[in-house]
Amino acid sequence: MTKNQLIFTALSLFFSYGIHGQGKLSNEGVRMSLFQFQGGLYTPSGDMAKTYGNNAAIGFSYAYKTKTNFLFGADFNFMFGNDVKDAGNLFRELRTTEGQIIGIEGEFVNVIVLQRGFAAGVYAGKIFPIIGPNPNSGLVVKFGFNYLEHLTYIESREAEIPPLEGDFRKAYDRKRGGLAFYQFIGYQNFSNNQFANFFVGLDFYQGFTQDLRSYNIDEMRFTDDKFLDFLFGIKLGWVLPVYKQVDNRFYVQ
């Protein structure tokens, strides 16, 4: 087989696959494995809003979609932000009267304070094909359970500060976690040309968290508190669907 014949065969297979996939998605529901890459912007409320402001998240998800559009999946999302509301009150016993923190060699040190966290769990849902280009697309609703955890990330850039190293740092980070209920409502699209596969919608978390550190140095108290941590945001993602093709069949009556 010549080089031109090989190229022609490869292109024929490619376009044949695309046309085949288009016809199948246009006409019926399809079983799929969905590999999803996602991100979102969130606003906290409840007890979480007392400590942090708006944040963002990136993550991934795997889901199995049945022929009747039920979804069963698991996901992981890494959360991050730079709005820590009590940052000015942290390390107050280490600060000078001007609010500076002095390093081990007597120099002023810039201490970075950020928000970090994650949410990981499982969910179930359904796609209602009331809108969209084919029976696999439409309004999507999901419900699930997550483990939600977040903390105040602390880093000293210029020099070491012994009171903020190792286990001492943990006594400032306000780490807490617990079970969270999860809901999503939005739009799921599987295009007939197989390229525009995405989802977008509203995300909700209701977390029942508790302290994961036993002592806060700056407050000079033991901690065993419980919290209601809520997150509301918008999430969007790109989807890589994997599904089995079937042979085209023609019938003459």
KAUR-V375845 format. One record per residue. N is the residue number from 1. RES is the residue in one small letter. OMEGA is omega in whole degrees, 0 to 359 (NA if undefined). D_LAST is the distance of its C-alpha to the last C-alpha in whole Angstrom. Layout:
n: <N;N>
res: <RES;RES>
omega: <OMEGA;OMEGA>
d_last: <D_LAST;D_LAST>
//
This chain:
n: <1;2;3;4;5;6;7;8;9;10;11;12;13;14;15;16;17;18;19;20;21;22;23;24;25;26;27;28;29;30;31;32;33;34;35;36;37;38;39;40;41;42;43;44;45;46;47;48;49;50;51;52;53;54;55;56;57;58;59;60;61;62;63;64;65;66;67;68;69;70;71;72;73;74;75;76;77;78;79;80;81;82;83;84;85;86;87;88;89;90;91;92;93;94;95;96;97;98;99;100;101;102;103;104;105;106;107;108;109;110;111;112;113;114;115;116;117;118;119;120;121;122;123;124;125;126;127;128;129;130;131;132;133;134;135;136;137;138;139;140;141;142;143;144;145;146;147;148;149;150;151;152;153;154;155;156;157;158;159;160;161;162;163;164;165;166;167;168;169;170;171;172;173;174;175;176;177;178;179;180;181;182;183;184;185;186;187;188;189;190;191;192;193;194;195;196;197;198;199;200;201;202;203;204;205;206;207;208;209;210;211;212;213;214;215;216;217;218;219;220;221;222;223;224;225;226;227;228;229;230;231;232;233;234;235;236;237;238;239;240;241;242;243;244;245;246;247;248;249;250;251;252;253>
res: <m;t;k;n;q;l;i;f;t;a;l;s;l;f;f;s;y;g;i;h;g;q;g;k;l;s;n;e;g;v;r;m;s;l;f;q;f;q;g;g;l;y;t;p;s;g;d;m;a;k;t;y;g;n;n;a;a;i;g;f;s;y;a;y;k;t;k;t;n;f;l;f;g;a;d;f;n;f;m;f;g;n;d;v;k;d;a;g;n;l;f;r;e;l;r;t;t;e;g;q;i;i;g;i;e;g;e;f;v;n;v;i;v;l;q;r;g;f;a;a;g;v;y;a;g;k;i;f;p;i;i;g;p;n;p;n;s;g;l;v;v;k;f;g;f;n;y;l;e;h;l;t;y;i;e;s;r;e;a;e;i;p;p;l;e;g;d;f;r;k;a;y;d;r;k;r;g;g;l;a;f;y;q;f;i;g;y;q;n;f;s;n;n;q;f;a;n;f;f;v;g;l;d;f;y;q;g;f;t;q;d;l;r;s;y;n;i;d;e;m;r;f;t;d;d;k;f;l;d;f;l;f;g;i;k;l;g;w;v;l;p;v;y;k;q;v;d;n;r;f;y;v;q>
omega: <182;180;179;179;178;179;180;180;180;179;179;179;181;182;176;178;182;181;180;179;180;181;182;181;182;191;187;173;185;171;183;161;186;174;192;176;196;176;182;174;190;172;179;172;185;182;181;180;177;183;186;172;182;180;180;179;171;182;180;183;169;178;172;178;179;179;179;172;169;181;175;188;176;180;177;180;177;183;179;179;180;181;177;192;181;182;181;180;177;176;184;178;178;186;173;179;176;178;180;174;185;181;186;181;175;181;175;185;175;179;180;180;184;173;174;178;177;173;181;181;182;180;173;182;181;173;178;188;180;173;177;186;183;184;179;182;175;177;180;178;180;174;181;177;180;163;183;179;177;181;174;181;185;179;175;189;192;186;177;175;185;180;180;179;173;183;178;180;180;181;176;196;174;183;175;183;179;181;177;170;186;175;176;173;183;182;177;182;168;187;178;178;174;184;183;179;186;170;177;180;183;184;180;173;172;187;175;190;176;180;174;171;185;184;173;184;186;177;179;179;173;186;173;186;176;188;169;184;182;175;176;181;176;181;173;183;176;188;171;180;176;181;183;175;175;181;172;180;179;181;178;180;NA>
d_last: <39;41;42;40;37;37;38;34;32;34;33;29;29;31;29;26;27;28;25;23;25;25;21;22;25;24;21;22;26;27;30;32;36;38;41;43;46;48;51;53;56;58;61;62;64;66;68;67;67;71;71;68;67;63;61;58;56;54;51;48;46;43;40;37;34;32;28;30;32;35;38;40;43;46;48;52;54;57;59;62;64;68;69;71;73;76;77;80;81;80;83;86;88;88;88;91;93;91;87;87;86;89;87;89;91;92;90;87;84;81;79;75;73;70;67;65;62;59;56;54;51;48;46;43;41;37;35;34;32;33;34;33;30;27;27;30;32;35;38;39;42;44;47;49;52;54;57;59;62;65;68;71;70;74;75;78;78;81;83;83;84;85;85;81;80;78;79;81;78;76;78;77;74;73;70;68;64;62;59;57;54;52;49;47;45;43;40;38;36;33;32;29;30;32;36;37;37;40;41;44;46;49;51;53;55;58;60;63;65;69;71;71;74;77;80;80;83;83;83;85;83;81;78;75;74;70;68;65;63;61;59;56;54;52;49;47;45;43;40;38;35;34;30;28;25;22;19;17;13;10;7;4;0>
//
